[in-house]
Amino acid sequence: MENERVELVQVNKLVEATNAVAVPNPVREALIRTLSPVAERMAGYDKLAKTITVANQADADMAAQADKEIAADIKLVESNDVLSKIIRGLDQLHGKAVAVRSLFVNPMKAYRKAIRQPGLDWEAGEKKKADDLARKLTAEAEAKATREREALLKKAAAVKTPEKKEAYQEQAASVIAPTVHVEAPKSGLRTSKAWVVQSLREDLFFAALATRDDLRGFVEINTARLQRAKAANPSMEIPGVVFEQITR
């Protein structure tokens, strides 16, 4: 079929793209030659980062020189053409793999939903019919029990002896209508129940935050946006927020 053909073609293209990303030995060796000196220098950077103190101009000059050397090595690694090509290839491969997965999964999810829904609708309809019948039978049982109680109480009112009167009254009190349950047929489809937020009144929610600490865990304060806003407007002040300007 046409859909199957298209899907299999995309699978084959994904396999080809996967093979294309494989790094050949000469490229791998060139990459190692380029990055090995950086890896060796990193040991010195690590040691300096753990021990450095700046107490005079000479120390400051040494820190500035180390900063330049590290920045140069960072640039060397980030701009490495081989690494960049591998990363681009992997990014493209990731996109192709996600697309192939979606090509299979998304239609099947739609098929599943279309197949499930009539069964779920039928099951819901059968449950409603069973619930309606159960309410009807329960109401009939209650009406019958009411009639029996009234008849017994009527007998209790008609007799003269206290013993018989009390016996009829006890019988009347013991007449309790059963709650009728009607079992509805099941579709056999697996279902689960979940709570969803149907609507949200932000004004009421934020007003409640002022007095209810238990609600604060549902709100995340975006500190990055606060920092951008402060950078755009240095005179801005926000209650509860302390800004500090740092040098990087």
C-alpha positions as a LaTeX table, in Angstrom:
\begin{tabular}{lrrr}
\hline
Residue & $x$ (\AA) & $y$ (\AA) & $z$ (\AA) \\
\hline
Met1 & 0.00 & 0.00 & 0.00 \\
Glu2 & 1.05 & 3.60 & $-0.59$ \\
Asn3 & 1.28 & 4.56 & 3.10 \\
Glu4 & 3.37 & 1.51 & 3.88 \\
Arg5 & 5.68 & 2.28 & 0.97 \\
Val6 & 6.27 & 5.85 & 2.15 \\
Glu7 & 6.96 & 4.73 & 5.71 \\
Leu8 & 9.44 & 2.06 & 4.65 \\
Val9 & 11.19 & 4.52 & 2.33 \\
Gln10 & 11.66 & 6.86 & 5.28 \\
Val11 & 13.00 & 4.01 & 7.41 \\
Asn12 & 15.57 & 3.20 & 4.72 \\
Lys13 & 16.58 & 6.87 & 4.53 \\
Leu14 & 17.02 & 6.92 & 8.29 \\
Val15 & 19.29 & 3.86 & 8.11 \\
Glu16 & 21.34 & 5.55 & 5.39 \\
Ala17 & 21.62 & 8.73 & 7.46 \\
Thr18 & 22.70 & 6.69 & 10.48 \\
Asn19 & 25.47 & 5.04 & 8.45 \\
Ala20 & 26.56 & 8.44 & 7.11 \\
Val21 & 27.13 & 9.79 & 10.61 \\
Ala22 & 29.67 & 7.08 & 11.42 \\
Val23 & 33.08 & 8.73 & 11.90 \\
Pro24 & 35.84 & 7.11 & 9.74 \\
Asn25 & 39.21 & 6.36 & 11.33 \\
Pro26 & 41.22 & 9.14 & 9.61 \\
Val27 & 38.72 & 11.76 & 10.80 \\
Arg28 & 38.72 & 10.30 & 14.29 \\
Glu29 & 42.54 & 10.38 & 14.40 \\
Ala30 & 42.63 & 14.00 & 13.20 \\
Leu31 & 40.11 & 14.94 & 15.88 \\
Ile32 & 42.20 & 13.26 & 18.57 \\
Arg33 & 45.35 & 15.02 & 17.35 \\
Thr34 & 43.59 & 18.39 & 17.59 \\
Leu35 & 41.97 & 17.88 & 20.97 \\
Ser36 & 44.72 & 15.96 & 22.79 \\
Pro37 & 46.83 & 19.10 & 23.50 \\
Val38 & 43.72 & 20.84 & 24.83 \\
Ala39 & 42.98 & 17.89 & 27.10 \\
Glu40 & 46.54 & 18.05 & 28.44 \\
Arg41 & 46.30 & 21.80 & 29.08 \\
Met42 & 43.01 & 21.27 & 30.91 \\
Ala43 & 44.88 & 19.50 & 33.70 \\
Gly44 & 46.79 & 22.73 & 34.32 \\
Tyr45 & 43.61 & 24.79 & 34.12 \\
Asp46 & 41.99 & 22.49 & 36.69 \\
Lys47 & 44.92 & 22.80 & 39.08 \\
Leu48 & 45.07 & 26.58 & 38.72 \\
Ala49 & 41.31 & 26.93 & 39.23 \\
Lys50 & 41.57 & 25.05 & 42.53 \\
Thr51 & 44.61 & 26.90 & 43.90 \\
Ile52 & 44.63 & 30.43 & 42.45 \\
Thr53 & 44.73 & 33.46 & 44.72 \\
Val54 & 45.19 & 37.02 & 43.53 \\
Ala55 & 47.03 & 39.20 & 46.02 \\
Asn56 & 49.11 & 41.46 & 43.75 \\
Gln57 & 49.59 & 42.65 & 40.18 \\
Ala58 & 51.66 & 39.63 & 39.20 \\
Asp59 & 48.89 & 37.30 & 40.36 \\
Ala60 & 46.32 & 39.37 & 38.47 \\
Asp61 & 48.46 & 39.27 & 35.29 \\
Met62 & 48.80 & 35.48 & 35.61 \\
Ala63 & 45.02 & 35.10 & 36.00 \\
Ala64 & 44.40 & 37.33 & 32.98 \\
Gln65 & 46.86 & 35.30 & 30.87 \\
Ala66 & 45.25 & 32.01 & 31.95 \\
Asp67 & 41.85 & 33.47 & 31.12 \\
Lys68 & 43.03 & 34.29 & 27.58 \\
Glu69 & 44.50 & 30.82 & 27.09 \\
Ile70 & 41.35 & 29.07 & 28.28 \\
Ala71 & 39.17 & 31.31 & 26.10 \\
Ala72 & 41.36 & 30.43 & 23.10 \\
Asp73 & 41.04 & 26.70 & 23.82 \\
Ile74 & 37.27 & 27.01 & 24.24 \\
Lys75 & 37.10 & 28.75 & 20.85 \\
Leu76 & 39.34 & 26.06 & 19.33 \\
Val77 & 37.01 & 23.29 & 20.48 \\
Glu78 & 33.75 & 25.10 & 19.70 \\
Ser79 & 34.87 & 26.05 & 16.20 \\
Asn80 & 36.41 & 22.68 & 15.34 \\
Asp81 & 35.09 & 21.83 & 11.89 \\
Val82 & 35.02 & 18.07 & 12.43 \\
Leu83 & 33.13 & 18.34 & 15.70 \\
Ser84 & 30.72 & 20.83 & 14.17 \\
Lys85 & 30.00 & 18.49 & 11.26 \\
Ile86 & 29.42 & 15.56 & 13.63 \\
Ile87 & 27.08 & 17.65 & 15.76 \\
Arg88 & 25.16 & 18.88 & 12.71 \\
Gly89 & 24.94 & 15.31 & 11.42 \\
Leu90 & 23.65 & 14.03 & 14.75 \\
Asp91 & 21.14 & 16.88 & 14.97 \\
Gln92 & 19.87 & 16.04 & 11.49 \\
Leu93 & 19.81 & 12.34 & 12.36 \\
His94 & 17.82 & 13.10 & 15.50 \\
Gly95 & 15.32 & 15.06 & 13.43 \\
Lys96 & 15.01 & 12.24 & 10.90 \\
Ala97 & 14.55 & 9.64 & 13.65 \\
Val98 & 11.84 & 11.71 & 15.34 \\
Ala99 & 10.12 & 12.22 & 11.99 \\
Val100 & 10.15 & 8.48 & 11.23 \\
Arg101 & 8.79 & 7.69 & 14.68 \\
Ser102 & 6.03 & 10.25 & 14.21 \\
Leu103 & 5.26 & 8.81 & 10.79 \\
Phe104 & 4.31 & 5.55 & 12.49 \\
Val105 & 3.11 & 6.65 & 15.93 \\
Asn106 & 0.96 & 9.69 & 15.14 \\
Pro107 & $-1.33$ & 7.96 & 12.61 \\
Met108 & $-1.61$ & 4.89 & 14.85 \\
Lys109 & $-2.64$ & 7.08 & 17.78 \\
Ala110 & $-5.35$ & 8.59 & 15.58 \\
Tyr111 & $-6.45$ & 5.10 & 14.44 \\
Arg112 & $-6.54$ & 3.91 & 18.05 \\
Lys113 & $-8.61$ & 6.88 & 19.16 \\
Ala114 & $-11.06$ & 6.40 & 16.28 \\
Ile115 & $-11.41$ & 2.70 & 17.13 \\
Arg116 & $-11.66$ & 3.20 & 20.90 \\
Gln117 & $-14.19$ & 6.02 & 20.94 \\
Pro118 & $-17.25$ & 4.07 & 19.71 \\
Gly119 & $-16.53$ & 1.37 & 22.29 \\
Leu120 & $-16.14$ & 3.94 & 25.05 \\
Asp121 & $-19.33$ & 5.70 & 23.95 \\
Trp122 & $-21.21$ & 2.37 & 23.99 \\
Glu123 & $-19.83$ & 1.55 & 27.45 \\
Ala124 & $-20.86$ & 4.99 & 28.75 \\
Gly125 & $-24.33$ & 4.51 & 27.30 \\
Glu126 & $-24.69$ & 1.08 & 28.89 \\
Lys127 & $-23.53$ & 2.46 & 32.24 \\
Lys128 & $-26.12$ & 5.25 & 32.04 \\
Lys129 & $-28.86$ & 2.73 & 31.25 \\
Ala130 & $-27.71$ & 0.53 & 34.16 \\
Asp131 & $-27.60$ & 3.52 & 36.53 \\
Asp132 & $-31.05$ & 4.68 & 35.41 \\
Leu133 & $-32.45$ & 1.18 & 35.95 \\
Ala134 & $-30.77$ & 0.93 & 39.35 \\
Arg135 & $-32.33$ & 4.25 & 40.42 \\
Lys136 & $-35.73$ & 3.09 & 39.17 \\
Leu137 & $-35.52$ & $-0.25$ & 40.99 \\
Thr138 & $-34.20$ & 1.43 & 44.15 \\
Ala139 & $-37.10$ & 3.91 & 44.06 \\
Glu140 & $-39.58$ & 1.04 & 43.61 \\
Ala141 & $-38.00$ & $-0.85$ & 46.50 \\
Glu142 & $-38.18$ & 2.27 & 48.68 \\
Ala143 & $-41.83$ & 2.79 & 47.76 \\
Lys144 & $-42.59$ & $-0.84$ & 48.60 \\
Ala145 & $-40.77$ & $-0.53$ & 51.94 \\
Thr146 & $-42.68$ & 2.66 & 52.70 \\
Arg147 & $-45.97$ & 0.87 & 52.07 \\
Glu148 & $-44.94$ & $-2.00$ & 54.33 \\
Arg149 & $-43.89$ & 0.38 & 57.12 \\
Glu150 & $-47.13$ & 2.32 & 56.84 \\
Ala151 & $-49.17$ & $-0.90$ & 56.97 \\
Leu152 & $-47.31$ & $-2.08$ & 60.07 \\
Leu153 & $-47.68$ & 1.31 & 61.77 \\
Lys154 & $-51.39$ & 1.25 & 60.90 \\
Lys155 & $-51.67$ & $-2.15$ & 62.61 \\
Ala156 & $-49.74$ & $-0.79$ & 65.56 \\
Ala157 & $-52.23$ & 2.06 & 65.90 \\
Ala158 & $-55.19$ & $-0.34$ & 65.71 \\
Val159 & $-54.14$ & $-2.80$ & 68.43 \\
Lys160 & $-54.81$ & $-2.12$ & 72.09 \\
Thr161 & $-52.14$ & $-4.10$ & 73.89 \\
Pro162 & $-48.80$ & $-2.32$ & 74.37 \\
Glu163 & $-46.85$ & $-5.48$ & 73.59 \\
Lys164 & $-48.42$ & $-5.94$ & 70.14 \\
Lys165 & $-48.20$ & $-2.20$ & 69.43 \\
Glu166 & $-44.47$ & $-2.24$ & 70.21 \\
Ala167 & $-43.94$ & $-5.37$ & 68.12 \\
Tyr168 & $-45.56$ & $-3.81$ & 65.05 \\
Gln169 & $-43.55$ & $-0.61$ & 65.55 \\
Glu170 & $-40.30$ & $-2.60$ & 65.76 \\
Gln171 & $-41.26$ & $-4.51$ & 62.61 \\
Ala172 & $-41.95$ & $-1.22$ & 60.83 \\
Ala173 & $-38.57$ & 0.22 & 61.89 \\
Ser174 & $-36.78$ & $-2.86$ & 60.58 \\
Val175 & $-38.22$ & $-2.54$ & 57.07 \\
Ile176 & $-35.33$ & $-1.01$ & 55.05 \\
Ala177 & $-35.32$ & $-0.81$ & 51.28 \\
Pro178 & $-32.24$ & $-2.35$ & 49.62 \\
Thr179 & $-30.04$ & $-0.26$ & 47.34 \\
Val180 & $-30.21$ & $-1.91$ & 43.95 \\
His181 & $-27.06$ & $-2.15$ & 41.84 \\
Val182 & $-27.25$ & $-3.08$ & 38.16 \\
Glu183 & $-24.00$ & $-4.24$ & 36.59 \\
Ala184 & $-23.38$ & $-2.68$ & 33.18 \\
Pro185 & $-21.54$ & $-4.59$ & 30.44 \\
Lys186 & $-17.93$ & $-3.59$ & 29.79 \\
Ser187 & $-16.27$ & $-2.88$ & 26.46 \\
Gly188 & $-12.99$ & $-4.49$ & 27.49 \\
Leu189 & $-11.08$ & $-1.29$ & 26.63 \\
Arg190 & $-8.51$ & $-0.12$ & 29.16 \\
Thr191 & $-9.36$ & 3.26 & 30.60 \\
Ser192 & $-7.99$ & 5.50 & 33.31 \\
Lys193 & $-9.34$ & 8.53 & 35.10 \\
Ala194 & $-7.44$ & 11.78 & 35.53 \\
Trp195 & $-8.14$ & 15.25 & 36.85 \\
Val196 & $-7.65$ & 18.11 & 34.40 \\
Val197 & $-7.74$ & 21.87 & 34.95 \\
Gln198 & $-10.89$ & 22.91 & 33.13 \\
Ser199 & $-10.53$ & 26.64 & 33.77 \\
Leu200 & $-8.33$ & 29.00 & 35.77 \\
Arg201 & $-9.18$ & 32.38 & 37.28 \\
Glu202 & $-5.72$ & 33.90 & 37.66 \\
Asp203 & $-6.99$ & 36.84 & 39.72 \\
Leu204 & $-8.51$ & 34.53 & 42.36 \\
Phe205 & $-5.51$ & 32.18 & 42.31 \\
Phe206 & $-2.92$ & 34.94 & 42.78 \\
Ala207 & $-5.05$ & 36.57 & 45.48 \\
Ala208 & $-5.05$ & 33.26 & 47.37 \\
Leu209 & $-1.24$ & 33.06 & 47.15 \\
Ala210 & $-0.97$ & 35.93 & 49.62 \\
Thr211 & $-2.53$ & 33.87 & 52.42 \\
Arg212 & $-2.00$ & 30.24 & 51.42 \\
Asp213 & 1.59 & 29.01 & 51.51 \\
Asp214 & 0.51 & 25.57 & 50.24 \\
Leu215 & $-0.30$ & 27.08 & 46.83 \\
Arg216 & 3.14 & 28.58 & 46.25 \\
Gly217 & 4.60 & 25.31 & 45.05 \\
Phe218 & 2.41 & 25.55 & 41.95 \\
Val219 & 4.03 & 28.82 & 40.83 \\
Glu220 & 7.55 & 29.22 & 39.43 \\
Ile221 & 9.09 & 32.69 & 39.52 \\
Asn222 & 10.99 & 33.35 & 36.29 \\
Thr223 & 14.22 & 34.88 & 37.59 \\
Ala224 & 15.68 & 35.08 & 34.07 \\
Arg225 & 12.85 & 37.40 & 33.00 \\
Leu226 & 13.31 & 39.44 & 36.18 \\
Gln227 & 17.00 & 39.89 & 35.34 \\
Arg228 & 16.24 & 40.91 & 31.76 \\
Ala229 & 13.67 & 43.40 & 32.99 \\
Lys230 & 16.18 & 44.88 & 35.46 \\
Ala231 & 18.80 & 45.14 & 32.71 \\
Ala232 & 16.30 & 46.99 & 30.52 \\
Asn233 & 15.19 & 49.23 & 33.39 \\
Pro234 & 17.90 & 49.52 & 36.10 \\
Ser235 & 15.69 & 51.71 & 38.31 \\
Met236 & 12.99 & 49.03 & 38.54 \\
Glu237 & 12.29 & 47.71 & 42.03 \\
Ile238 & 10.13 & 44.67 & 42.85 \\
Pro239 & 8.93 & 43.81 & 46.38 \\
Gly240 & 10.73 & 40.76 & 47.73 \\
Val241 & 13.36 & 40.75 & 44.97 \\
Val242 & 16.96 & 41.82 & 45.66 \\
Phe243 & 19.04 & 42.50 & 42.55 \\
Glu244 & 22.85 & 42.52 & 42.48 \\
Gln245 & 24.95 & 43.70 & 39.54 \\
Ile246 & 27.89 & 41.39 & 38.94 \\
Thr247 & 30.91 & 41.53 & 36.62 \\
Arg248 & 31.55 & 38.50 & 34.43 \\
\hline
\end{tabular}
